[in-house]
Every structure is written in structure tokens, then in C-alpha cells.
Amino acid sequence: MAPLTERPAPPAGDRSQPGAPQDDAVGPAIPAEALEAPAAVEALAAAVAADLPAGTQAVSTADPDLATLRACFDNAPLPIAIARSAGRSFDYANPAFTALTQDRDLTSLGVFDAADGVRRSGETACETIALGERHYKLVYTPSTVGGSVDGVMMFAFDVTEQVLRDAFFAAASHEIRDPIHVLQLQFSAILSRVERDSHNASIKWIHARLSRANGQLSRLMRLVDTVLDVSRVASGRLPLMLENVDLAEVVGEVVDRLEPEQRTQISTRLDATTGMWDRVRLDQVVTNLVSNAVKYGEGRPIEIVVTTHDGRARLEVTDHGIGIAPHHQARVFERFERAVSDRRYDGFGLGLWITSRIVSESGGTMSLRSEPGVGSTFTVDLPPRAADRRLKERAKRARG
């Protein structure tokens, strides 16, 4: 297979060449859901590895299967490259990949370092890079022969529209959040003043309506924060500010913020369980799970348990409400997905998705046990010290 540097690029604007760029974009735009679960990419890599023996420098046209495979890769609109060994070049690149990367310094972008990291770890990795005015998600997946890593395949997906959309939502969320915050401060100041004269009937009337308005502002602020979190998670920018945190204390604070009638539903068993976590994000995890239990618990009892299990912190939130059917349980952790479509249950279907991403970024796991009509138990297991998953991957590459 020809090295990347030896493969000529298709003439600019030549649509007859396989893989030639179309309107300055190379590679098809792929839905975000497909990019977040590259299992199909891994399966493709395994099939390719089985047909491309180690050390092969050219695909023999005498073998019709290999010739067909080579033709498929050459004509694929998706940019594809293969690196058999460590270094600063690829053993194979299809025309789409060559057109995408010509005159680009892939070394400074960390592409080869990322490929070397995947070769050593044997685990699929993804990252988003900018090439000119467009953004691409690069998926690196190991190819294996005889159970050992033989090389790395790389696929490039054009995610420009997704990146621009996320950037817009992030900017819009910040702009909307500021005036809402100012309004909240003004309402709080007015409420504090009104409470001092609450014996007056007119003042009581004003206080009640100001309280409702302040509640709606708080709800609007939560919605804006949710949009901002979606943008951060989707763009891979969800940093963790680690500090010593007691998970049981965080749960207690979340329960105390609930309405009085909601608190009466809840019983807790909280063992002091400390670790190095992001307190704000941990509060968000607990709040989302407890709010979910209150929403779908049908007013029945809710149990919250914090323990230590096998050296890891464990949080369990159990309700006895409507439950979730087995075929819906996996998708409740996906973006914009809900187990029920009943209008009584409002929301965007983002809470559990954001929660699962925070847990994953913290190095933890999240699981669900549920039965329709019986209720649901969400379980979160966290290591004693959270670490940003991306930082761990970079450290692993640096160690070599």
C-alpha cells in the first residue's frame, strides 16, 4: 500500500475522481449518535484486518477478494487511512483521506500520537480536530490479527454542522443566562423586603405571586444550564474541578432543596463516603436522579442509599412508580430519549444522558434495574478519585 505522502491528490474540483471533495467538504456528515458508538467501525476494522495481512505493501489484484476490498476503500467517500507501524506516515490512505489531509501537518495536530496510543492500548479512541474551516471527528480503531494489534485504522467524519450548532447553543446559553440571573437577584431582594411586612394581606398576595415568578425563573435557569451542558458534553468540554467531597453530604443538600411535600416521600441511609470528585457535577448527578424519581414515582416512597462497595462509592436511588419496560431501559440514557411520552411528564429527555456522561467522565459506571408498575433503581458507582477520561488517555500516550 502506498504511503500517504506518495498518493497524488485528485485535481481540485474533479468530481470524477473517487473521493474527490464536494463543495469543500470531504466525507459524509454523520449523525452524532453514530459517532458516539463506533462499534460498527470496530467491526469493519476487524474485517479489514483479516483480509490485509501484516507487512503487506500492496493489495494483489490476483486475489479477487482483496482487489474488491481495495476498490471499495478507494471509492469510499469516507476518508480512511491505515497505519501498520509507529511513525509519521500511513501505509494506506484512500483518495478521500489524501484530499482531506494534503498540505496539513498531521504531526502537530497529534494524529500520529493518537494512532500510536491506540496501537499500544488496543482501545478505540475519538477526537475532533479542525482542518481549515471544517471540523472532523477522527475515529481510531485497532485492527487485530491473531489476537494482537496489527495496526490502526482511522476514519474521518465531517461534524462541522454539529460543532457550529453546539458553539451557537453555548454562546446563546451564556447570553440568556446573564439577564435571568440579574432578574433572580432582583426578585430575591424584593421577596426579602416583602417578608418583613408579611402580616399585611396585600403583601401576602404580592409575596405569593413573586414566589411563583421566582420559581419559574429558577426553572428557566435550569433549562438554560441544561442546554449549556448539552453543548459542553457534545463538544467534549466538560472539565472536572476535583475536591474532597462527601457524597452523603451532597445527597442531604439535594434533599433539603426539595419542596416539603416531596421530602416526605424520601427516606435515606447515608454512610459517610468521601472521595475526590467535582462537587458541582456530583450535585447535578444526585439532583437529576432524585428529580427523576420524584417525577415518575407516582407519589410513592423513594429510598436513597449511599454506601461503599469494593472500594468504590455507591449511590442508589429507588422509586416505586411506573417503572421502565426492558426494551426501553437502554435508550433512556440516550439524548432526547424518554421512557414515556405521556404529556404529564415534561422535559427534554436530557437529564439521564447528561448524568451518564458526567459519571463516565468521572471514571464511574451507571446502571438501571426496573420493572413496569414496580419501580426503578438507578445505581452509580464512583472511584475514590475521579479523573477526566481525556486526561488519562493523554497521560497514557505520553508514557508510551
C-alpha positions in Angstrom: 0.0 0.0 0.0 1.4 3.4 -0.9 2.4 5.8 1.9 0.2 8.8 2.3 2.9 11.1 1.0 3.2 9.2 -2.2 -0.5 9.1 -3.2 -1.4 12.0 -5.5 -4.4 14.1 -4.6 -7.4 14.3 -7.1 -7.4 17.5 -9.2 -9.3 20.3 -7.5 -13.0 20.3 -8.4 -12.7 17.0 -10.3 -15.9 15.1 -9.3 -15.0 12.1 -11.5 -12.2 11.1 -9.1 -13.4 8.7 -6.3 -13.5 10.5 -3.0 -12.9 14.0 -4.5 -14.2 16.7 -2.2 -17.7 18.0 -2.8 -18.2 21.8 -2.1 -15.1 21.9 0.2 -16.3 19.1 2.5 -14.7 15.7 2.5 -16.7 12.8 3.8 -20.4 12.5 4.6 -21.9 14.2 7.6 -22.7 11.6 10.2 -25.3 11.9 12.9 -23.8 12.4 16.4 -25.4 9.2 17.7 -23.4 7.1 15.2 -20.2 8.9 16.2 -20.7 8.2 19.9 -20.9 4.4 19.5 -18.3 3.3 16.9 -19.0 -0.4 17.3 -19.7 -0.6 13.6 -16.3 0.9 12.9 -14.6 -1.7 15.1 -16.4 -4.5 13.2 -15.3 -3.0 9.9 -11.7 -2.7 11.1 -11.7 -6.4 12.2 -12.9 -7.5 8.8 -10.3 -5.4 7.0 -7.5 -6.7 9.3 -8.4 -10.2 8.5 -8.0 -9.5 4.7 -4.9 -7.3 4.9 -2.0 -9.5 6.2 0.7 -7.8 8.3 3.6 -6.4 6.2 1.6 -6.3 3.0 2.7 -3.2 1.0 0.2 -3.7 -1.9 -3.1 -5.5 -2.4 -2.6 -8.1 -5.1 -5.1 -7.9 -7.9 -4.6 -11.7 -8.3 -6.8 -12.1 -5.2 -10.3 -11.0 -6.2 -11.5 -10.6 -2.6 -8.6 -8.2 -1.8 -8.9 -6.4 -5.0 -12.6 -5.8 -4.3 -11.8 -4.6 -0.8 -9.2 -2.2 -2.2 -11.6 -0.9 -4.8 -14.3 -0.3 -2.1 -11.8 1.6 0.1 -10.5 3.6 -2.9 -14.0 4.6 -4.0 -15.4 5.3 -0.5 -16.5 8.9 0.1 -15.5 8.4 3.8 -11.8 9.3 4.4 -9.9 6.1 5.5 -6.3 5.5 6.4 -4.3 2.6 7.8 -1.1 2.7 9.8 0.7 -0.6 10.3 3.6 0.6 12.5 4.6 3.6 14.6 5.8 6.5 12.6 4.7 9.7 10.9 3.1 8.3 7.7 0.3 5.9 6.8 0.7 2.6 4.9 -2.6 3.3 3.1 -4.8 6.3 2.5 -7.8 6.4 0.2 -8.2 9.3 -2.2 -10.8 11.0 0.1 -8.3 10.9 3.0 -5.5 12.2 0.9 -7.6 15.1 -0.4 -8.6 15.9 3.1 -5.1 15.9 4.6 -2.9 17.2 1.9 -0.7 20.1 3.0 -1.8 19.5 6.6 0.7 19.0 9.4 -0.9 15.9 11.0 2.0 15.6 13.4 1.3 18.9 15.1 -2.3 18.0 15.3 -1.4 14.9 17.3 -2.9 12.5 14.8 0.1 10.1 14.7 0.5 10.3 18.5 -3.2 9.3 18.9 -2.7 6.4 16.5 0.3 5.2 18.4 -1.7 5.4 21.7 -4.5 3.2 20.2 -1.9 0.8 18.9 -0.5 0.4 22.4 -3.8 0.3 24.3 -5.8 -1.7 21.8 -8.8 0.5 22.5 -10.8 2.7 20.1 -10.4 6.4 20.6 -12.1 9.5 19.1 -11.2 13.2 18.9 -12.4 16.2 17.0 -9.9 18.4 15.1 -10.2 21.5 12.8 -8.9 21.3 9.3 -9.3 24.6 7.7 -12.8 25.9 8.3 -14.3 22.5 8.8 -14.3 20.1 11.8 -13.8 16.4 11.7 -14.2 13.6 14.2 -11.4 11.2 13.9 -12.1 7.6 15.0 -9.0 5.5 15.6 -9.7 1.8 15.9 -7.2 -1.1 16.3 -7.0 -3.8 13.7 -6.1 -7.2 15.1 -4.6 -10.3 13.6 -4.3 -13.5 15.7 -5.4 -11.7 18.8 -2.7 -9.0 18.7 -2.9 -5.4 17.4 -1.6 -5.3 13.9 -2.2 -1.7 13.1 -4.6 1.2 13.4 -7.4 2.3 11.1 -8.6 5.9 11.0 -11.9 7.2 9.8 -12.8 10.9 9.4 -16.4 12.1 9.8 -17.3 15.7 8.9 -19.0 17.1 12.1 -18.8 20.8 11.1 -22.5 21.4 11.4 -22.7 19.7 14.8 -19.7 21.7 16.1 -21.1 25.1 14.8 -24.5 24.2 16.3 -23.0 23.4 19.7 -21.0 26.6 19.6 -24.1 28.6 18.9 -26.0 27.0 21.8 -23.1 27.6 24.1 -22.9 31.2 23.2 -26.7 31.7 23.3 -27.0 30.0 26.7 -24.4 32.3 28.2 -26.2 35.4 26.8 -29.6 34.2 28.1 -28.3 33.2 31.5 -26.9 36.6 32.5 -30.2 38.6 32.4 -32.1 35.7 34.0 -29.5 35.7 36.9 -30.0 39.5 37.3 -33.8 39.0 37.4 -33.4 36.3 40.1 -31.3 38.6 42.3 -33.9 41.4 42.0 -36.8 39.0 42.8 -34.8 37.7 45.8 -34.2 41.2 47.1 -37.9 42.1 46.7 -39.0 38.9 48.4 -36.7 39.6 51.4 -38.2 43.0 51.8 -41.8 41.8 51.4 -41.3 39.1 54.0 -40.6 41.7 56.7 -44.2 43.0 56.2 -45.9 39.7 55.6 -48.7 40.4 58.2 -50.4 42.7 55.6 -52.9 40.8 53.4 -51.9 42.7 50.2 -48.2 42.0 51.0 -49.1 38.3 51.4 -50.7 38.3 47.9 -47.7 40.0 46.4 -45.3 37.6 48.2 -47.2 34.5 46.8 -47.0 35.7 43.2 -43.4 36.8 43.5 -42.5 33.4 44.8 -44.2 31.7 41.9 -42.5 34.1 39.4 -39.1 33.4 41.1 -39.8 29.7 40.9 -40.4 30.0 37.1 -37.2 31.9 36.7 -35.3 29.2 38.5 -36.9 26.6 36.2 -35.9 28.7 33.2 -32.3 28.9 34.5 -32.2 25.1 34.9 -33.3 24.8 31.3 -30.6 27.2 30.1 -28.0 25.3 32.1 -29.2 22.0 30.5 -28.7 23.4 27.0 -25.2 24.6 28.0 -24.3 21.2 29.5 -25.5 19.5 26.3 -23.2 21.8 24.3 -20.3 21.0 26.7 -20.8 17.3 26.6 -21.3 17.1 22.9 -18.1 19.1 22.2 -16.0 17.1 24.7 -15.6 20.1 27.0 -16.8 19.0 30.5 -13.9 19.7 32.8 -13.9 18.3 36.4 -12.8 20.5 39.3 -11.8 18.0 41.9 -12.0 18.5 45.6 -12.6 16.3 48.7 -16.4 15.7 48.8 -18.7 13.6 51.0 -21.3 12.0 48.7 -23.7 11.6 51.7 -23.5 15.3 52.4 -24.3 16.2 48.8 -27.3 13.9 48.9 -28.5 15.6 52.1 -28.2 19.1 50.5 -30.2 17.9 47.4 -33.0 16.5 49.6 -33.1 19.7 51.7 -33.7 21.7 48.5 -36.9 19.8 47.6 -40.4 21.0 48.3 -41.7 19.9 51.8 -44.3 17.5 50.3 -41.6 15.9 48.2 -39.2 15.4 51.1 -41.9 13.4 53.0 -41.6 10.8 50.2 -37.9 10.2 50.8 -36.1 8.0 53.2 -32.3 7.9 53.3 -29.5 5.7 54.5 -26.3 7.7 54.1 -22.9 6.4 55.1 -20.1 9.0 55.1 -18.4 8.3 51.8 -15.7 10.7 50.7 -13.6 11.0 47.5 -12.0 13.4 45.1 -14.9 14.5 42.8 -16.3 17.5 41.2 -18.8 18.8 43.8 -21.0 20.7 41.4 -21.2 17.9 38.9 -21.8 15.3 41.6 -24.7 17.5 42.9 -26.0 17.6 39.4 -26.0 13.8 39.2 -27.8 13.4 42.5 -30.3 16.2 41.6 -31.2 14.6 38.3 -31.7 11.1 39.7 -33.8 12.3 42.7 -35.9 14.6 40.4 -36.4 11.7 38.1 -37.6 9.5 41.0 -40.0 12.2 42.2 -41.3 12.8 38.6 -42.0 9.1 37.9 -42.5 7.8 41.4 -46.3 8.4 41.4 -46.0 10.0 44.9 -44.9 6.7 46.5 -41.8 6.2 48.8 -38.3 6.9 47.4 -35.2 5.4 49.0 -31.7 6.9 48.6 -28.7 4.9 49.8 -25.1 5.8 49.9 -22.5 3.1 50.7 -19.0 2.0 49.9 -18.8 -1.2 47.8 -15.5 -2.8 46.8 -13.6 0.4 47.5 -16.0 2.5 45.3 -18.7 4.9 46.4 -22.2 3.7 45.5 -25.3 5.8 45.2 -28.7 4.1 44.7 -32.0 5.9 44.1 -35.1 3.7 44.1 -38.7 4.7 43.4 -41.8 2.6 43.3 -43.5 4.3 40.4 -44.3 3.5 36.8 -41.1 1.6 36.0 -39.5 1.1 32.6 -40.0 -1.7 30.2 -36.9 -3.8 29.4 -36.8 -2.7 25.8 -36.8 0.9 26.8 -34.1 0.7 29.5 -31.0 1.2 27.3 -32.4 4.2 25.4 -33.3 6.3 28.5 -29.6 7.1 28.7 -29.6 8.5 25.2 -30.0 12.1 24.2 -33.6 13.3 23.8 -35.0 9.9 24.8 -37.7 9.3 27.4 -39.3 6.0 28.5 -42.8 7.5 28.3 -44.4 10.0 26.0 -47.2 11.0 28.4 -47.7 14.8 28.5 -47.9 14.7 32.3 -44.1 14.2 32.3 -42.4 17.2 31.0 -38.7 17.6 30.0 -36.4 17.2 27.0 -35.1 13.7 27.7 -31.6 15.1 28.5 -31.3 14.6 32.3 -30.2 11.0 32.3 -28.0 11.5 29.2 -26.1 14.3 30.9 -25.9 12.3 34.2 -24.5 9.3 32.5 -21.8 11.4 30.7 -20.8 13.1 34.0 -20.5 9.7 35.7 -18.5 8.3 32.7 -16.1 11.3 32.7 -15.6 10.8 36.4 -14.5 7.2 35.7 -17.6 5.7 37.1 -20.5 3.5 35.9 -24.2 3.8 35.9 -26.8 1.1 35.7 -30.6 0.6 35.9 -32.9 -2.1 37.3 -36.6 -1.6 36.6 -39.9 -3.3 36.2 -43.1 -1.8 34.8 -45.5 -1.0 37.6 -43.0 -1.8 40.3 -40.4 1.0 40.0 -36.8 1.7 39.2 -33.4 1.7 40.8 -30.6 3.8 39.4 -27.1 2.8 40.7 -24.0 5.0 40.3 -20.5 3.6 41.2 -17.7 6.1 41.5 -13.9 5.5 42.0 -12.4 7.2 45.1 -10.8 9.7 42.9 -12.4 10.9 39.7 -10.2 11.8 36.8 -11.0 13.3 33.5 -11.1 10.4 31.0 -9.4 12.5 28.3 -6.5 13.5 30.6 -5.9 9.8 31.4 -5.8 9.0 27.7 -3.3 11.7 27.1 -1.1 10.6 30.1 -1.2 7.1 28.8 0.1 8.2 25.4 2.8 10.4 26.9 4.1 7.4 29.0 4.3 5.4 25.8 
